[in-house]
Amino acid sequence: MSEILLSQLAHVELFSPKPEETVAWMKEIFGLEETTREGQSVYLRGWAEWLHSSLIVTEAKESGIGRIGWRTYGAEDPETIAKRLQDSEEHVGWVDDWTGHGRTYQYRSAFGRHLHEVFWDVDLYEAPEDKKDHAVPNRPQKIPTNGGSAVRYLDHVTMPSANMGGDIEFYKKLGARHTAATEVEPGFSVFSTLTCNGIRSTHDIALVPDFSGMTGRGHHIAFRVDQRVDVERMAEIAVSHGTPIELGPGVHGIDEITYLYLREPGGFRMEVNSGGWVNSMPDWEPKTYQAAGGNPGQSIYRNVTMPESFYEAWPLPPKEAAEKEQAAVNDEALGDFFHQTPQGV
């Protein structure tokens, strides 16, 4: 029997030691709009998102990610997921109500131990009259007049895991499709993508290895824009406003999306992307990219050297864990991955 339990990645919580600066950056650079504030959290959304919020910025001592929210495909699906996990170590429990959505079931991934939550009842964004788009009613509001490059909606979240294969199997139990992987050598995966259902073309979860011995860390959060030229415009906006570019613009071979990676003021990595292929095959077999020779999964042109900073994840590890992580990155196989010379150079 086929099964679809999740309909979309609804929100990600970003921990920031500089919440006001982070929120201001999200508004000025990404063009996100503030929905509400509650306690130590600010709720934001892209201009084309119907749900209450997709990014929750919460004050914390260190950067990182908190709750990862998923809307289910039907009203009974939170109960189905809860019954499937209730006797497992992944079970957390029920929350009666959250800002932006109703009754919620929470669980942790098997090895990364990231906190996920699923729900059906949601609060929809209601634009004030002057923001309503009467010409295109399928939009929750008018296109912002402050530039067409403002992000449209939440795309994916990338998380480190000490056991990527184990977490892939865990997510597959909840209906995810494993679509692609990158290996530095046969059997040694350093990147994998998954989608929550069979109708999404790109990915909403990505996994990278965690060598620190820590759990629950975040690598990056991605938002989407309409056109590839919007990614390039975002790069210009970032540089003009004093935000250094970590990587990109470029095109990933995996999913064929145009990418750009930046650091927000709290230090966390953010991505903006566009484009991508269409893959609706429910029986798709994941394809494996080999990093040797330029890593086409990372760059379809095979002419980009990935910065060593790109393996960083948050919270940053304490000294002993950091040394363990650095030793792993300096391993011959991973060293080649992070310091590889582009093909033809």
HELIX and SHEET records of a PDB file:
HELIX    1   1 PRO A   19  GLU A   28  1                                  10    
HELIX    2   2 ASP A   77  LEU A   85  1                                   9    
HELIX    3   3 GLU A  129  LYS A  131  5                                   3    
HELIX    4   4 MET A  164  LYS A  173  1                                  10    
HELIX    5   5 ARG A  228  SER A  240  1                                  13    
HELIX    6   6 GLU A  308  TYR A  311  5                                   4    
HELIX    7   7 LYS A  319  VAL A  329  1                                  11    
HELIX    8   8 GLU A  332  PHE A  338  1                                   7    
SHEET    1   A 8 GLU A  33  GLU A  38  0                                        
SHEET    2   A 8 SER A  41  ARG A  45 -1                                        
SHEET    3   A 8 LEU A  55  GLU A  59 -1                                        
SHEET    4   A 8 LEU A   6  SER A  16  1                                        
SHEET    5   A 8 GLY A  64  THR A  72 -1                                        
SHEET    6   A 8 LEU A 115  PHE A 119  1                                        
SHEET    7   A 8 THR A 104  ARG A 108 -1                                        
SHEET    8   A 8 HIS A  91  VAL A  95 -1                                        
SHEET    1   B 9 ILE A 245  VAL A 251  0                                        
SHEET    2   B 9 ILE A 257  ARG A 263 -1                                        
SHEET    3   B 9 ARG A 269  GLY A 275 -1                                        
SHEET    4   B 9 HIS A 220  ARG A 224  1                                        
SHEET    5   B 9 TYR A 153  SER A 161 -1                                        
SHEET    6   B 9 ILE A 205  PRO A 209  1                                        
SHEET    7   B 9 PHE A 188  THR A 195 -1                                        
SHEET    8   B 9 ARG A 177  GLU A 185 -1                                        
SHEET    9   B 9 LYS A 287  GLN A 290  1                                        
END                                                                             
